[in-house]
C-alpha cells in the first residue's frame, strides 16, 4: 500500500473547497442579481403608476363603524361602491342596504358632500376617507350644504344646529 504524504491529502480537499466556494459564489451572485431585477421591476411599476394601491375608509351612514380596504388607484368609483356593499353584506352589518350600486353615492368627507361620478377613478381625488349614502339621503344633505353655502356668516351655534339636523335626518 502506498502512503500518501500530508500535502497530497490536503491538495485535493483544498481543490474541492475552492470548487464549492466558487459554486457558492455563483449562486450568491445569481440570487443577488434576481433580487436586483425584482427591485428594478417594482420601481418601474410604481413609477409607471400601474399598481398604486390605496387604503381607504368608507363610513356608511347609519352603520356602526367604517369599512377599511385596499383598492387600486385606477379603480372606478362604481367598483368601489360595489366592493363596499359586498363587504358590508358579508360582515352582516345593519341596516340592510341592498346591492344596487345605482342607489348609492360616494362622497369624500372633506369635499362637503359633493358626490363623485361613478365613472371617475378613485385615485383622481386625493381623498382617502369617504361617506357612502343612499341617493335620497344624499339629496337631503346636498340641500342642507347648499343652505349652509348661501349663508355668508355661519356661527358655531348654526353649525351645531345643522349638524344635529343632519344627524336626525340620517337616523
C-alpha positions as CSV (number, residue, x, y, z in Angstrom):
1,X,0.0,0.0,0.0
2,X,1.4,3.4,-0.9
3,X,1.5,6.0,1.6
4,X,0.4,9.5,0.7
5,X,2.1,12.5,2.1
6,X,0.1,15.1,4.0
7,X,0.4,17.6,1.2
8,X,-1.1,15.1,-1.2
9,X,-4.1,14.6,1.1
10,X,-4.7,18.3,1.6
11,X,-4.4,19.4,-2.0
12,X,-7.5,17.5,-3.3
13,X,-9.5,18.7,-0.3
14,X,-8.5,22.3,-1.0
15,X,-9.3,22.0,-4.6
16,X,-12.7,20.6,-3.7
17,X,-13.3,23.5,-1.3
18,X,-12.4,26.1,-3.9
19,X,-14.8,24.4,-6.4
20,X,-17.5,24.5,-3.7
21,X,-16.8,28.1,-2.8
22,X,-16.8,29.0,-6.5
23,X,-20.3,27.4,-6.9
24,X,-21.5,29.1,-3.7
25,X,-20.3,32.5,-5.1
26,X,-22.1,31.8,-8.3
27,X,-25.3,31.0,-6.5
28,X,-25.0,34.1,-4.3
29,X,-24.3,36.3,-7.4
30,X,-27.3,34.9,-9.3
31,X,-29.6,35.4,-6.2
32,X,-28.4,39.0,-5.8
33,X,-29.0,39.6,-9.5
34,X,-32.5,38.3,-9.2
35,X,-33.2,40.4,-6.2
36,X,-31.9,43.5,-8.0
37,X,-34.1,42.7,-11.0
38,X,-37.2,42.3,-8.8
39,X,-36.4,45.7,-7.1
40,X,-36.0,47.3,-10.5
41,X,-39.3,45.9,-11.7
42,X,-41.1,47.1,-8.6
43,X,-39.6,50.6,-9.0
44,X,-40.7,50.7,-12.7
45,X,-44.2,49.6,-11.7
46,X,-44.5,52.2,-9.0
47,X,-43.1,54.9,-11.3
48,X,-45.5,54.0,-14.1
49,X,-48.4,54.0,-11.7
50,X,-49.7,50.5,-12.6
51,X,-50.1,49.1,-9.2
52,X,-50.6,52.0,-6.9
53,X,-52.8,50.9,-4.1
54,X,-54.7,53.0,-1.6
55,X,-56.1,52.2,1.9
56,X,-59.5,53.9,2.0
57,X,-62.0,54.2,4.8
58,X,-65.7,54.3,4.0
59,X,-68.3,55.4,6.5
60,X,-71.8,54.1,5.8
61,X,-74.5,56.4,7.1
62,X,-76.4,54.6,9.9
63,X,-73.7,51.9,10.4
64,X,-71.7,51.2,13.5
65,X,-68.2,51.8,12.1
66,X,-66.2,52.4,9.0
67,X,-65.1,49.9,6.4
68,X,-61.4,49.8,5.5
69,X,-60.0,48.1,2.5
70,X,-57.3,48.4,-0.2
71,X,-58.2,49.5,-3.7
72,X,-56.2,50.2,-6.8
73,X,-55.8,53.9,-7.7
74,X,-57.3,53.3,-11.1
75,X,-60.5,51.6,-9.9
76,X,-63.8,53.3,-10.8
77,X,-66.0,54.8,-8.0
78,X,-68.8,52.4,-9.0
79,X,-66.5,49.4,-8.4
80,X,-65.5,50.8,-5.0
81,X,-69.2,51.2,-4.1
82,X,-69.8,47.6,-5.3
83,X,-66.9,46.3,-3.1
84,X,-68.2,48.3,-0.2
85,X,-71.7,46.9,-0.5
86,X,-70.4,43.3,-0.8
87,X,-68.1,43.6,2.2
88,X,-70.9,45.3,4.2
89,X,-73.3,42.5,3.5
90,X,-70.6,39.8,4.1
91,X,-70.0,41.3,7.6
92,X,-73.7,41.2,8.3
93,X,-74.0,44.8,9.3
94,X,-77.2,46.7,9.9
95,X,-79.1,48.5,8.4
96,X,-79.5,46.3,5.3
97,X,-78.5,48.3,2.2
98,X,-79.1,46.2,-0.8
99,X,-76.7,45.6,-3.7
100,X,-77.7,48.0,-6.4
101,X,-74.8,50.4,-7.0
102,X,-77.0,52.9,-8.7
103,X,-78.9,53.7,-5.4
104,X,-75.8,55.0,-3.7
105,X,-73.4,57.9,-3.8
106,X,-69.8,58.1,-2.6
107,X,-68.8,61.4,-1.2
108,X,-65.3,62.4,0.0
109,X,-65.6,63.5,3.6
110,X,-63.6,66.7,3.2
111,X,-65.4,67.9,0.0
112,X,-68.7,69.0,1.6
113,X,-70.8,66.1,0.4
114,X,-70.1,66.6,-3.3
115,X,-70.8,63.1,-4.8
116,X,-68.3,61.5,-7.0
117,X,-69.1,60.5,-10.6
118,X,-69.4,56.7,-10.8
119,X,-67.0,56.5,-13.8
120,X,-64.3,58.6,-12.2
121,X,-61.1,57.0,-10.9
122,X,-61.0,56.7,-7.1
123,X,-57.4,58.0,-7.2
124,X,-58.2,61.1,-9.1
125,X,-59.2,62.7,-5.8
126,X,-56.7,63.0,-3.0
127,X,-59.3,61.8,-0.5
128,X,-58.9,58.6,1.4
129,X,-62.0,58.9,3.6
130,X,-65.4,58.7,2.1
131,X,-69.1,58.6,3.1
132,X,-71.4,56.1,1.4
133,X,-75.1,57.2,1.4
134,X,-78.3,56.4,-0.3
135,X,-79.3,58.8,-3.0
136,X,-82.3,60.1,-1.0
137,X,-80.1,60.8,2.0
138,X,-77.6,62.4,-0.3
139,X,-80.2,64.8,-1.7
140,X,-81.1,65.9,1.8
141,X,-77.5,66.5,2.7
142,X,-76.9,68.3,-0.6
143,X,-79.8,70.7,0.2
144,X,-78.5,71.4,3.7
145,X,-75.0,72.0,2.4
146,X,-76.4,74.4,-0.2
147,X,-78.3,76.3,2.6
148,X,-75.0,76.5,4.5
149,X,-73.2,77.8,1.5
150,X,-75.9,80.5,1.0
151,X,-75.3,81.9,4.4
152,X,-72.4,84.3,4.4
153,X,-71.6,84.1,8.1
154,X,-72.2,80.8,9.8
155,X,-71.7,80.9,13.5
156,X,-70.6,77.9,15.6
157,X,-74.1,77.7,17.0
158,X,-75.6,77.5,13.5
159,X,-73.1,74.8,12.6
160,X,-74.0,72.7,15.6
161,X,-77.7,73.1,14.7
162,X,-77.1,72.0,11.1
163,X,-75.0,69.0,12.2
164,X,-77.8,67.9,14.6
165,X,-80.4,68.3,11.8
166,X,-78.3,66.1,9.5
167,X,-77.8,63.5,12.2
168,X,-81.6,63.4,12.9
169,X,-82.4,63.2,9.2
170,X,-79.9,60.3,8.8
171,X,-81.5,58.3,11.5
